[in-house]
């Protein structure tokens, strides 16, 4: 008795056989019916949209396991001296300041989101096949390399504004006297940390999509990343 595979399974098998030799060629970025380059752009677009949708919620940074911003050591974060932690940043005050820092990060991320979207549309992808068969965050790593630290400067004004509620004379002078960090230094530190948090959030979404591309409902992502695993 001859058993015939369902049409959909045969199509998947044939697509996989067609894709395998192409992925093995470093310089090839397309095959009949779809483009590996466009698949990477779609992957980054969806990953960044999902990441920003979470980060831009109220308390989005603070509630995130990968994006929450800790206070710098000078303000009682990891590595803070026992004196700073005991005198300035105990209990409710430290929690309020941490939430303020993460709220400011959200203000910065609002400015970053359109820049990331523009970068994805114009990003140069020299070896799409290598990104497709790369690690779980290969596309995000490419995006971060392409953008450099450009998000930091773009986010600085938003983060500066977001931190102003904590910039009253008593708090600012107390922190400066106890830690040696001024307000501009705090804004710069939070901007740097926000930059890193954004890419961690995008990378997390990319890894999730690669692990289950069918969940996206995208035929392109399902075809490329489903068969490349």
N, C-alpha and C positions, 0 to 999 in steps of 0.2 A: 504493500500500500504506500502511495506517495503522499507525503504531508506537505502542503503548500503554505508558506508563511503568509500571514495577513498582508495586504497591500501596504499598509502604513509601516509595518515592520520591515518589509522589503525596501521601501523608500528610505527608511532610516539607515538600514545597512548599506545601501548603495551610496547614500550621502556620506556616510562615515568612510567608506572605501575611497571615495573621491577626495575627501578632506585630508586623509592621513598623509598621502605623499606631498600634498601642498604645504602642510604644516611643517614638513621636514625640510622645506626649502627656505633658507633664511631670508631671501629677498622677495618672496612672493607674498602679496597682501590681498589677493582676491581669488575667487573661483566662480564659475558660472552661477548666477542667481543671487550672490551676495558678496559683500566686501568685508574682509577681516578688519580693515581700517575703520569702516563704519560701525562694525560690531564693537570695537574698542571705544569709539566715541559714544555709542549708545550705552555701553557699560558704565562709562564715567559719568555720563549725564544722569542716568538713573541712580547711581551710587551717591552722587553729590546732592541730587534733589532729595533723596531719602535722608541723607545726613543732615542737611540744612533744615528740613521739615521738623526733625527732632530737636536740633540745637536752638531753633528760633522759637520754640514754645516757651512759655513762662517757666523759669527754672530749668530750661533745656540743658544747659551746661552743667548745672549743679546736680541734676538728677542722672546724668550720664555716667556710666561706669568707665568709659574710655575717654571722655572729654572734660570731666570736671577738673577745674583749675584749683590746685592747692595754693595756699598763700606762699609767697617766697620765704626763704629762711629768715630774712630780715624782719618779716612780719609775723613770725611764729609758725611758719610752715615746717616741712620736714628739715631737720638739721638745725632748728632754731635753738638758741641758747636757753638754758633753763630759766634764766632771769627774765628774758623776753616773754617766754611762755607763761611764767608765773605772774609777772607784774601786769602785762598789757593784754594778753590774748587768752584769757581763760573763759570757759563757759560760754554764755550767751553772746558775749561781745565777739569772740572769735567766729562763732557761727554766723553772726550778722555780717561781719566783714568778709567772710568767705562767700556768702551769698551775694554781697555787693560786687565782689570781684567777678563772679561768674555771670552776674547780670550785666556788668560792663562788657564782658566777653560777647554776650549776645548782641549788644549794640554794635560791636565791631564786626561780628559775623554777618549782620545785615548788609554791611558795606562790601563784604568779601564775596557774598553769593553771586552777584552779577558778574564779577571779575572772573570767578571760576567758570561760570557758564560760557563767557566769551573765550576763555583760554581753551576750553574743551573743543569749541567749534573750530578753532584755528590751530590746534596743536599739531606739530609735525611728528608723524609716526614713521620712523625709518624702517623698523623691522616689526611689522604687525604680528607676524607669525610667532616671533619670540615672546611678545607680550601675551598672546593668546595661550601659549603653552607654558607661560611663566608661573611664578608663585601666586598665591591667593591675593596679593596686593600689587601685582606687577604694574597694572595700569595706573593706580594711584601714585606709585613711586615715580612713574614717568611724568605724571602731571606735576608732582611736587618739584621734580628736577627742572621741568620746563618753566615753571612760574618763579622758581627761586624764592626769595623772601619778599616778593612784591606785595603780598597781602599784608605784611606787617605795617608798612607805611600807610596803606589804604585804610586799615582799621584803626590806626592811632587816634584820629579825631573822635570817632565813635566811642572808643574805649575811654578816652579822656573825659568825654561828656558823661558817660555812664558812671564814672567814678566820682563825679563832682559832689554827689550827695554825701560822700564820706570825707570830702575835703573841707571840713570846717576847721577853724583855727585850733581848737583844742585837740582834735584827733591828729591833724597834720603835724602840729608842733610836737605832740607827745611821741608820735611814731618817728619823726625825724631825730628827736633827742635820744630816743632809746635805741634806734636801729641804724641811723646814718643814711637812711634812704629818703629822698625827697619825692614829691608828688610826681614829677615828670619821670623819675626813675621807676616809680611804681607803674605808671602807664606803659612805659616801654617794656617792663617785665611781663605785664599782663598781655600786651600785644604779642610778644614772642610766644608766650604759653598758649594763647588763643590760636595762633598760626598752627602750632603743633597739634593742638586738640582737633582742629578742623580736619586735618589730614588723617588723624587716627580714626575719626568718625567716618570719613569717606572710605578709608581702607576697610573698616569693619563691614560696611555695606557691600563693598566690592566682593569681599570674601564670601559673604552670605549669598550673593547672586551667583558667583561661580559654583558654589556648593549645590545650588538648586536653581539653575537658570530657567527651568520650566515654570517656576512660580511667578516669574515676571510677566508671563503671558506674551512675551516677545518671540516671534518665530526666529528672528535673527539671533538673539542671544541663546535661545534654546538650541539652534542648529550648531552654532560655533562653539559655545562653551560646554554644551551637553556632550558633544562628540570629542571635544579636546581633552576632557577629563580622563 
